Structures are given as structure tokens and as C-alpha cells.
Amino acid sequence: MDGSRVRATPAVPPEDTESLLAKGAQALHVDGDLRAAREFFDTAYRRAEEDDQAEAMAAAVVGLSGLWVQEQRTAAGVEVLLARLRRTLTRCRPGSLAALRVRVRLAGEHDYPIGAHEGMVRMLGEARRSDDPVACAEALSLAHHCVLGPEHGALRRDLAAELLGQSSRSGRRGDLLMGLLWQVADLFLAGDPHAERRLGCLRRELARRDHLAVRFVASAFEVMLAIRAGRFAEAEALASACAARGTAAGDVDATGWFGAQLMAIRWYQGRLPELAALIDEVARSDTLSPNDNSFFAALAVASALAGDFRAAAGAVAKLGDLDDLPRSSIWLVTVSSAAEAAFLLGDTDLAATTYRLLRPFAGLPVMASLGVACFGSAHHPLGVAALTTGDLDAAVAHFRAAVERNLAIGHWPAVVLSRLRYAQALTLRALPSDVLLARQHHDAALEEAAAMGMAVPDESRKPRPAVSCVRQDNWWRVELGRRVAVVDHCVGMAHLATLTANPGVEVPAVALIGSPGTERLAEGSRQPVLDSTALHQYRRRLARLKAELAAWDPDGEPADVRAEHDWLLAELHHGSGLGGRARPFADGGERARVAAGKAIRRALARISAADPAIGTHLRGTVHTGVRCSYRPAST
């Protein structure tokens, strides 16, 4: 035998286009393997284009586009897909079913990145008129993508229900699963208490036969629920497993969703600054959706908490005009994070904008994407924005509602943070009934945090820029970071200047009264413990409480009402003497305490009128009493 001759291996005939399309459909709609589906459909498209098979080109390019809108994220990938869709449309017979499916996909790819939906809704109407179940199912799912903003909840629910109905006609298992998945996401985004019931339906369908892409989203819901329950270690392990599922399915959102889940965990652990570098890296990733600005807002919060206010301000600037942000599934968490950044930076203008934008959606939970992470009730960032602008009544109302809504959705870490902020707002407002209620919610937050092993944030140690007070002639310049307030001179401003110049130092009230530029108390002056206005307010409130308690059986009377009644009674006993007259102080130290406190409060009122953000900061960090102090970050 001639050893130089080698037997030729028989050539394996290439798969035909029809076979490739069938394998792509199996991978996409039955197995949920997005990566394998893309490979089959890409090869099928090339073959169909070479053979000038218009209908096969349409089926291939629609399949190549995937389950989700904007599966192609890189600039090159997006342009290649759009070019193929347009080229295919020119090959298809006008009015054909193939052309309709391509036009539907083009509308979704156009509307979603800019936060629009009008074109997609028009194409949905055309798909309905065609009465083709596959075209209708594809249009319904794509339309659902394009109305993920918080204002479209009712429309989304109708689309998901219609998609489930069409799935029985299309015969594609992927349509059934997508209908169920959209229903679960819609219920979570609405804060519906029955969301977990529908998630159970999706779990059972996946147990019957797995679907990698839908399983990835379902596992993301499980991460979110673990965070809500305060099971942080479990949530972190689930998040890693979820990211692995997303990568295996070929889902481009695996990285972004893992980042959002990790941020939620670290936020509630009080460790968000640890992620600043990672957030910055993800924010610049080309795998993020083009309308996802949430990582810029998160970076602003993480940087401010770390004390890097320059980086925080730069991240806020990257958001641009919040009114121009696309209304996508990430919009609510982006604006909510901006509200927190405004609080940390003392930016009242930004806070006012976030309040205006969030107000219509106060009843919704703040969700990332389809519900992969939850940051509690939208009442919480509304309260934060109100606190920043100095509207304490609104802040109290929103934080009270946030506690109630977070309890309703079972988000226990969010309950803790909302209770703490509620207590903070009540303390700042300082009505007679606020003190006891603030203490009750603060103590409840500590108990709930301890039960979860959750570290409670120490507001007194939160990094914030320090205040400086500089006198110029007969007025004062008060600076907080980049914010400036100019106020007229008064005795209390001199006291504040002393305190802010010595952060963390306890200064005796007597020393403040004797400090340069202030008037000393006359040795013979006698200051009342409670002035006439306070006595009148206390007595009027006590009368209301007595009437309320009289309407209850002694064994069933509300504990909080009884506690406030007894506290006010003790205060009146301490502050008034014979005949109900105001009781005078007996010593100079007590007179100094009252005089310094009144003077400082008058100065804070002037500062708040000039700049509410600076006033809010000072009310939370200046402490008066026999000893007074200014305690900003880490002092």
C-alpha cells in the first residue's frame, strides 16, 4: 500500500437552514439557553441571507434578537442587529407575517432605550389585527418591556394576562413562562401581597421542565425575598448562585443584577462604602442597559457615606436632569438613590426635585429592574427628601407611612431604617408628643435589628461635611460643604460659632453665656423652667389626652396615650409651682442652660429660613443642655 496516500474523511453535510431554525427555537423557547439560541439563529441567518430566503431571514433575525429587548448591549452588537433587522425587512414581502414580526421587533428595539412605548403599542395593534398567535405573543411581551415605568402598572397587568391567553394558541412553552414571569414581576413591582402566590405557580411550571432564562429571573426573586427577610448571608449566597445561572443562560443582565443585589445587602448591613470601587466599575460597563443610570446614583450615595463628597457630587452630575431620565424599570430606584445622595450632600434643590418626581408613586416599593432587589417603600426616600428640605411635618408623615408599608410587604431591614428615620424626624420636629413616639420607634428598630443581626447605622457618626460660622460685621456666613447661608447677628450665632469651632467638645452652657460677644445673665434674673406659652400648650394637650383616656376602659386604654399623659403630668409638676404659676430656676447653671438653649434655637430658626438643609444638619448635630456640643461625623 502506498503510504503517501491518505483516505479522505467523508464531508459532513452542513445543517440546512430549517434545521438550524428549529434548534434555535428549541434553545430559546423550550430550554431558555440564550447563548445556544444566538449561535443557531446567527448561523441560520447567514445561510438564509446567502440563499435569499426572506422568511427564513425574518425567523432567524427575530430569534437572534432574543427573549428580552436590548439583549445586544455593546455598540457594535446593537448596530449589527438593527442593520440585520432593517435589511431583512427590505427582503420581506410588504404586508406578510414575516415583515410584521420584524417590524414589531424594530419598534421594541427603538422604543425601549429611550423610555418610549408609543411605536410599540401601535405595532401591538397591528399584531392583534393579524390574529397570528406567535406575532401577538411576541408583540405583547415586547410591549410589556417598554412600559416598565412605575406609571404603567395597570397596562402591564393586562398585557401579561393577554400573553398567557395567547400562549395556548401559539403552542410555545416560552410564551407561557414569559406570561407567568411578567405577572410575578408586576405583582412585586406593585407591592401586591399575593406576589409570592404567583411566584409559586412559576416555580411549579419550572419544576415540570426547566427553562434557563426564566429560572434565572425566578432565582433573582428569591434573592430579593431573602433580603426582605433580613437573611443577609443566605441572600448573598443566593445572589452568587443567581449570577451563575444568568451566566449559564447567556443573559447579559447577570452582572448588573448581581451588583444591584449586592448593593441592597450592603446597604442594609451599613457597609455600602465598601462597594464604591465596584459600583464605579459596573457603572462604566457596556453590559448595562442604555437607560440604566441607577449605578451613578448608587455611586453618589456610597461615595458620600465614605466621606468623598467630591466624587459624590460628580456622580450626581452624571445623572443630568432627573426629568429627562427614561421611565424604565430602574427609574424609581435611581431617583430614590438621588434623594439619599441629596440628603448626604445637603442639596435641597436636588431633594426638592426628587420629592416632586417620587410623590405620585408613594404607594409603590422601590424595586431594581423586574424586582431583583427591593429598597422598601417609596415613602422612605420621600421622607428623606422632605427632611433635607426642612419640611419636618411631611418627613414625619412619609416615614410613618414607610414603616407601615414596609411591614405590609415584610421588608424587615427597611422597617428598621424607616423607624430610625421616623424617630429622627420626630426628634427634630420636637412637638410634645413626638419625644415619646421617637423613643418608641428607635427602641423598636434596635430590637428588630438585633433579631436579624443587622448593624444599626449611627447617625451621629455618619460622614457629613462640618459647618463653619464666620462673623463679618453685623452678619454671619454659615457654610456646610458647598452650601452657604447668610444671617444677621444674634447671641445664638455666637454660641453656634463656639460649638462648631470645637466639634465633639462639650461646652458648659455657663461658658457659652460668658463667651465673647454675648450678654451675661444678670445675677438676680429668674428664668422660668417652662414659659407661659409652653405651659399653655402642655395643659391643652393634657386635657385632650385625659378626654381620650376617659373614653377607654382602664384595662384596654392605649399604652402610648397613657405614657404621654403621665410624662406631660410630670413635666407640668416639675415646671409649675403654687397656683399653676411657672416655677423659677434656683441656680445660675440652670438659668444658663435655658438662656443658651433659647438663643441657639433662635439662631437655628434664622439659619433654617436662609437654607433649610444647613438648618436640618444643625438641628440634628447641635445638642443643648447644661453642656452643649456640636457632633458632626465621627466626633
N, C-alpha and C positions, 0 to 999 in steps of 0.2 A: 504493500500500500504506500502510496505517495504521501509521506508525512507532511509535505508542504501544503496539501490541500485540506482546508478546514470546512467541515459541514456547516452550511448556513442555517441559523436558527430561524424557523418559520416566523414571519412577521405577525404580530398580534394586531388584528384589525382595530382601529380606533373606535371608541364608542360613538354611536350615532347621536345626533342632537336630541332626538326624542328620549333616548335612554338617559342622557345627562340631565334633561329637564325633570324626568321622573325621579331620579336620585336627589336632585336639588330640592324638589317638593317634599320628598320623604324626610330629608335632613331638616328642612325649615319648619314644616307644619306638623310633622309627627314626632321627630326626635328633638327638635329645638337646638340642633347643632348649627349655630350661625356660621362658624368658621367653615365647616364642611359644605354648607349650603352655598356660601360665597364661591368656593372653589368650583363646585359643579356648575353653578349658573354662569360664572365667568367664562369657563371653557365652552359652555353651550352657546353663550352669546357670540363668542368669536367664530364658532363653527357656523352659526345661523347667519352671521353677517357675511362670511365668505360665500355661503350658498345663496345669499339674498332671500332668506326666508323671513319675511316680515313678522308673521305671527309668532314664530319661534323666538325671534329677537325680542319681541314685546314680552313674552312669557319669561325669557331669561333676564332681561333688564329689570323687570318688576320684582322677580325673585331675588336678584342680586341686591336690590335696594334694602331687603330685609324685613323684619317684623316691625322695627321701630323707624320713626322719622330720624334723619340725620345719623344713620349708622356710620356713614363715612364722615370722619371728623377732620382729617388733615386737609389742607387747602387743595393739594393735588387730587386727593381721593374724591372730594366734593365735586371739583370741576370735571373730572373724568366721568363720574356717574351722571352729572347733569348733561354733559355732552352726549353720552350714550342714549339717555332718555330722549333728548331732542332729535338726535339722528334717527332713532327708531321711529319716532312719531312721523318723520317725513317719509318713511318707507311704508307705513301702515295706511290702509285704505281709510279715508275720512268716514267717520260715522261707524266704523267697525268696533267690535268689542275690544279688540287688541288696542286700538287707538284710545278708547275710553280708559282702559286700565293705565296706560302710560300717562294720559293727561291727569288722571286722579293722582298718580304718584308725583308728577311735577308740581301740582298745586300744593301738596303736603310739604314737599321739599322747599318750596318757595315761602309759604306762609309761616312755618314753624320757627325759623331762625329770627324772624322779625316780630314775633309775638302776634301775628295776624291770623285770621281764620276765615275771612270773607270768601276768598277764592276757593278754599277747601270746601266750604259749605255749599257753594254753587255746584261744584263737581259732585258732591254727595247727592244733590238733587238730580243731576243727570244720571248717576248710577242707579238711583231708585227708579227713575223712569225706564231704564233699560230692563229692569226686572231680572237682571242676571245676578244670582246669589253670590258668586265669587267677587264680582265687581262691587256689589253692595257691601259685602263684608269688609273688603279692603278699604273702601271709602269710609265706612263707619269707624274703623279702627284708626285710620289716619286723621279723620276729623276729631276724634277724641284726643289725639295727641295735641292738636292745635288749639284746644280750648281748656288747657290745664291751669289757666289762671284762676285765682280764687273767686272771681265773679261768675264763673260758668258752671257751678256745681250741678244745678238742675238739668242743664243741657247735657252734661256728661252722663248723668244717670240714665237719661232717655237713650242716648247713643249706645251705652253698654247693654241695656236691655234689648234694643233692636238688634245689636250684633249677636247676642245669644240666640235670638229668634232666627236670624239668617244662617247661623251655623248648622241648623238642622237641614237647611236646603243646600248649603254649599258642600256638605259632607266632609269638610276639612276639620280635623280634630284641633288644629291650631286656632281656628276661629272660635270654637267653643272655649278653649282655655283662655284666649285673649279676652273674650267677653266676661268670663268669671274673674279674671285678673283685674280688668278695669273696674268691675263692680266692687271688688275688695278695696282697691286703691281709692275709689270715690268715697266709700264709706269712711275710710280712715281720714281722708282729707277733710271730710265734713265733721269729724269728731263724733260720728254716729256710734252709739253704744252697741249696735249689732254688727259692727265690722268684723269682729272675731268669729261670729257665726258664719258669715260668708267665707271667711278665710278657711274655716273647717271644710266647706264644700270644695274649695280649691285643693286643699290637702288631699281629700278623698279621691278626687279625679287624678291627681298626680300619683297617688299610691297605686291606682289602677294601671297606669303606664306613665313613666317619667317623661318630662319634656325639659331639656336642659335650660333653655332660656327662661321659661316661666318659673321653673324651680328656683332659679337664681333670684328672681324678684320675690317669690314667696319666702325664701330664706332671709331676704332683706327685711321683710315684715317681722320675722321672728327676732331679728336683732333689735328692731325698734321697740318691740314689746318687752324685751329683756331690759332695755334701758329704762323704759317707763316703770318697770317693777323695781328698779334700783339694784338689779343684779349685774353689777358692772363687770366683774371678772368673767361671768358667763357671756355677757354681751360682747366683750372683746374677743373671746374665743369664737363666738358665732360670727362676728364680723370677719374674722380671718377666713373661716370656712366659707362664708358667703362670697368673699372676694375670689377664693379659689374656684368656686362654682362658676362665677361670672367669667373668669379667665378660660376655664374649660369650655364654656358655652361659646366663647368668642365674642362676648359682649363688651363693647368699648367703654361702658359705664362702670366696669368693675373697679377701676382705680378711684374715680371720683366718688362713688358711693362709699367705698371703704374710708376715704378721707372724711366724708360727712359723718359717718357713724363714729369714727374715732374722735372727731371734734365734739360730738354730742357727749360721749363718755367722759372725755377730759374736762369739758365744760362743767358737768355736774360733779366731777371729782375735784374741781377747783384747780385743775392743772393745765388749762388751755395754753398758757405761755410756753409750755414745753413743745408745743406743736408749731410755733411760729415759723420756723425754717421749713417744715414740711408743707404747711399751708401755702407759703410763698412759692414753693416749688410746684405744687399742684395747680395754683392759680395761673401759672405760666404754661401749663401742659396743653398740648394740642389735642388731647383726647377729651377735653371738656366740651360740652355743648356750647355753641356760639352765643347763646343767650344766657349763659350761666355766669353771673357776676358775684355769686354768693361767697366765693373764696376771697375776693377783695375785701368784702365786709367782715368776714371772719378774721382776716389778717389784721384789720384795723383794731378789732377787739383784742386779739391775742397780743399785739404789739403794745397797745395802751396798758393792758394788765401787766405787761413786763416792764413798763415804765419808759418804753421807747415811743414817746409821743410824736416825734418827727416821722417815724415810719408809719405810725397810725394815721396821721394826717395825710400822708402820701397815699396810703391805701384807700382812704375815704375819697380823695381826689380822683382816683381811678374809676370810682363808681360813676362819676359825672353827675348829670342832673337826674335825680331819682324819678322824676316824672317821665323821663324818656326810657326807663328800663322796660324791656319786653315783659308782658304779663304771662309768664310761663309758670311751670310747677315750682320753680326755685325763687320766684319773686317775693313771696311772703317771708321766707327765711332771710333773704337778702336785706329787705327793708327793716325787718326786726333786728338784725345784727347791726344795721346802721344806727338804729335807735340806741342800742347799747354803747356803740362807739361814741355817739354824741354825748351820752351821759359821762363817759370816762374822759372825754376831751373838753367837757363843759361847753359844747357847741349848741347854743339854744336855737340857732337858725335851722341847723340840721335836725334837731329834735322836733321842732315845730313842723317841719316837712314830713318827717316820718309819722308823726301823730296824725296829720291830715290824711296821709295815704293809707294808714292802717285802720283808721276809725271805722270805715264801712265793713271791715272784716273782723271786728272784735270777737265775734262768736266762734271763730274758727281756731283750730290748733295750728301752730306754726310747724309745717312739715317740710322736709327736704325731699325734692323730687316727688316720686309717687307715694311717699310715706316711708322712706327707708330710714329716716331719723326724725324724731319729734322733739321740739323745744318748748312744749307746753302751750298754754292758751295765749292767743294774740292780745288778750287783756294785759299780759305781763309787759311786753315791750311798750304798749300804750301807757301803762303806768310809769315806766322808766322815762319815756319822753315827757310826760307831764311833770315828773319830778325834776327833770332837767330844766324845764321852762319855768319852774316855780309854782305851777298850779297844783297845790297840795290837795285840794278837795278832789280834783279829777284823779290825781295819783292814788289817793285812798280808795276811791270808788273802783278804779280799774284793778288794783291789787286785790281788793276784796273779791271782785268777780273772778280774777285769775285763780285764786285759791279754790273757789267753788268749782270752776270749770276743770281745773287740773285734778281735783278729787273725782269728778264725774268720769274723766277718761282714764283714771287710775295711773296718772303720771306722778309718782311719789317724789322723785327728785325735784320736779318742777313745783310741786306743792311746797317743798321746803324753801326753795328760793323765793317763791311768791309770798310765803308767810314772812320771811325775813324782810323783804322789801315793803310789805304791808306794814310791818312793825316800824320800819324806818320812816315811812311816810306819816304814820300816826304820831310818832315821836316828834317829827319836825312840825306837824300841824299843831300839836300840843293843846287840843281842847281838853276840858276837864275829864271827859270820858275816854280820851284817847290813850292816856297813860296806862291804865289797867289793861285795855284791849291790846295795846302794843306788847305789853309784858306777856300776856296770854299767848299771842301768836309767836312771839320769839321763843318762849319756852316750848311750845308745841313743835316748832321747827327743830329745836335741838333734840327733842325726844325722837322725832321721826328720822332725823339724820343719823342718830346713834343706832337706831334699829337697822339701818341699811349700811352702817359703816361708812357713811358719807361725811366727808370733811366739810364743816360749815365755814363759808367764807367769812373772814374777819374784816368787816367794813372799815374798821379803824386802821387796818394795815394795807388796804387796797392802794396800789400806787396811783397817786394823783399829783398834779403839779401843785406846789406850795404857793400860798398867797403872800404878796408883799404889799405894804401900805406905806406910801411916801407922802409926807406933807409938803405942800407948796403954797406958801402964803396962807390964805384962809380956806383952802380946799385940799382934798386928799385924792391921790391917784392910787387905786386899788387894782392890782394885776393878778390874774390867775392864768398861767400859761400865756396864750396869745390874747386873752380877753382883758379888757380894761374898763373900769368904772370910775367915774369922777364924781365925788360927793363933797358937799360943804362940810366944814369943820364942825365937830361936836365933841363933847367929852368922851363919848363911847369910842370914837375913832382913835383917840389917843390910847385907850385901853387895848383896842384891837391891834394897833401898831406894836405895842409892847408884847402881846401874846404871839403874833405872827413872826416877830423877830426872834422869838425863843420857842420854836416848835417843840412840843413834848415836855416843856418845863411847866410845873405847877407854880403859878404866881399867886400869892395870897391876895385876896381882894383888898385888904388894908394897904398893901404895897401899891396896887393899881390906883387906889384913891389918892395916894400920896405921890404918884408919879408926876414928872414934869408936865406942865400944860393942862393939869386938871385941878379942879377946886376941891380943897379938903372939906370933909364934913365938919360942920360946926359941932363942937364937943357937946353942946346941950341939945342938939336936934334929936328928935324922937321919931324914928321911922316906923310905920305900922307893918306888921307881918303880912297882912292882907289889906290892900287898899279898898276903898268903898266900892269900886267897880267890880273887883274880884269877889267881895263879899256878896254883892247883889247877884252875880252870875251863879255862884256856888249855891246860894239859897234857892234861886229859881230852879236850878237843875235838881236839887234835893227834893223840892216839892213835887216835881214830875216823877221822880223815882219812887217817892212814897205812894203816890197815886197808882203807879204801875204795880207796885208790890201789893197794894191793898186788893187788887183785882185777882190775885192768885191765892190759892190755898197755901198755907205756910209750908206744907211738906212738898209742894210742887213748884215753888217760886224759882225763877231763873237764877242760877248761881252768879252770873256775871252782873245782873242788876243789883242783887244783894251786896256783892263785893264793892261795886261802885258807890252804892248808898252808904255803906259803912266807912269807906275811905273819905268821902266828902264830909260825913259827920265828924270824923276825927280831925280833918283839916279845919273845919269851922270851929271846933272846940279849941284847937291849938291857936287859931288866928284871931279869935274874938274874946273879949272879956265880959265884964258885967254889963247887962243891958244890950248885949249883942254888938257893942262898940268894938272897933278894931283894936287889937291888943298891941301895944308898942313893944319894940325890942328893948332889951335890957342892957345890951352892951354894944360897944363900938364895933366889934368884929362882925356882929350881925347887921349893924347899920351899913357897914362897908360892903357886905355881901349883897344886900338888896340894892344899894346905890350903884354898885358896879354892874350887877345884872341888868338893871333897868337901862343904864347908859349904853351897855353893849347891845341890848335888844333894839334900842332906838337907832343905833348906828347900823345894825344889820338890816333894819327896815329900809333905811336910806340906800344901802348898797343893793338890796333886792329890787328896789324900784329902778335903780340905774342899770342893773344887769342881774336878772333872775338866776342865771347859772352860778355866778360868783356867790350870790346870796345863799343858794341851796348848798353849795360847798361849805360855806362858813357855818351855816346852821347845823350841819352835820359834823363839823370838826371843832367848833369852839364850845367849850364846856365852862359853865359858870357855877359859882358856889362860893364857899368860904375860900376855896382855892380855884383859880381859873386856869384854863390851858387851851392851847391850840394843838390838835393832834391830827396832822395830815398823815400821809403814807409813811409806814414803817417807823413811826416815832412812838 
